[in-house]
């Protein structure tokens, strides 16, 4: 941690991110990958439903209702990933130790590289789709931009969840 004193908010967030009650959700690498995959699928579903509500003719109220229902498991998965990383991306820099600060920088660099590859793929695929159809897909521009923004925002969280290490096992007895 830095020499800057922690505020009450920092101490509260540090306590919250180190809460171990939900540990069974993310105790192993396989469970963390499952939580990240569920979060990614929920994000895609919510994004798809929002795009449908934007593009649909008529009253797409059902899509908005399902979106609101999916937000609860999405929030739980977000919390599980944040807890698995002990708040690596949520805590302020002054609340992190040197190892966590270095890990945050690694996660952000990996997320940046992954996002760059996704944007490059999109820059190739979207014009190709437009050329094949004879028209640029302009109706989808707003939903695609929103999806890119959401992925850009969530990519560090997904990378952190996928790269988090298992915690060392606690010793219950005396050393042999």
N, C-alpha and C positions, 0 to 999 in steps of 0.2 A: 504494500500500500504506500501511497505517497505521504508526504509529511502534512498535507492539508487535512485538517480535522474533518471527520465524517459528520454530516448533518443528521438530524433526526430522521429525515427521509432516507438517507443512505443506510443508516443502521436498520431501519425497518425493512428496506428492500433486501439488505444482506441477510437478515433473519428469514425473510420470506423465501428467498432463493436457496437457502440452505435447509429448508424444511424437509424432513425425510419421510413424511407420512405417505407420499405418493411414490416412494421408491420402487415398489413392485412393478410399476408401469414401465420403468426405464432401467432396471437393475442390470440387465445384460445388453450386449451389443445387438443381439437379435431383436430384443424388445424395443430398443431405441430405433432401429431401422424400421420396425413395424409402425411405431408411433409417427416417425417422419413420413413414411409412405401413406399412412392414414391422413396425416395433415396435408400432404400434397394432393391426395385424392379429394379431400373435402374442399381444399382451395379451388381445385379445378371444377368441382361440382358447383360451388357457390359462384365462381366466375362464369361458368356456362349458363347457370340459371339467370344471372344478372344480364348476360348478353342476350339471352332469349327474351327477357322482359323488355330490353331495349329495342330489339329488332322485331318482336312479334306484332302482328296486326291484332287489334282488339284489346281485350282486358286480360293481361297475363298475371292476374292476382295470385293464382296458384303458385307461380314461380317465385314470387316474393315471399309467400308464406313458407314454402319449403326452404328458401334461403335463410329466413329467420330461424327456422327449426335447426338447420345445419350449423348455425353459428355457435350453438352451445358445445357440441362435440369438437368443433374447430378450436374454440377457446380452451377447452380441456387439453387438447393435443398441444396447443401452443404452450400452455403452462407446464405440461410434462416435459417438453423439449427444453424450455427455460430452466426447469428444475434439474434436468439431466446434465445440463452444462453449468449448473450453479450460477445462473444469471450472467454468463459470460458476455452476452450482448445487451443485457438490460441494465446492469449496474454501471454507475459512473466510473470513470477511470480511476478516481481516487479510492474507490472501494475494492479495486483489484490488486492482487499482489503481482510481482514481476512475471511469474510463470503464466498467470491468467492474462496479463496484458500482452505478453508475447503470443499466447494462444489466440487471443482476439485478433491480433494483427494477421496471423496465419489464416484464420478462418475467413477474414474479410478479403485477403488476397485470393484464396481459393474461390470464394464466391464471385469475386470480380472476374476471374478467368472463366469460370463457368458461364457467367452472364454474358461475357464477351462472345463466347462460342455460340450461345443461343441467339444472340442478336445477329451474328454473322450468318447463321443458318436461316434466320428469318429474312434477312436482307437478300438472300439468294432464292428462297422458296416463294415468298410473296410475289415478286415480279414474275417468276416462272409460272405461277398459278394464273396471274393476270394475263400473261402472254398466251398461255394455253387456252384460256377462256375467251380471249379476244378483248377483254376489258379488265381494267384494274379493279380489284375488289374494294371499292370505296365505301360501300355500306358497312364493311367490317372494320374500318379504320379506327373508330372510337373504341369498340370492344377490344381490339388487338392492342391498342395503346394502353388501355387500362390493365389488360392481362400482363403486358410487359412491365408495367409499373409494379404490379403486385408481385410478380416473380422477382424483380429487382429488389423489392423490399424484403421478401421472405427468403431469398437465396442464402444469406448468411445464417439464418436460423436453421435451415435445412442442412447446410454444410456442418454447422456446429453440432447438430444432433447426430449426424452420421459419423463424425470424427471424434466424438466424446469417448474418453477412455473409461473402462470399468474402474470402480473404486476398489481400493485394496480391501480384502476381507478383514473383518474385525476379529481380533484374537479374544476368545472368551476365557481361555485358561492360561496358566503360567507357561512360559517358554520351556521347551524340552531341552 
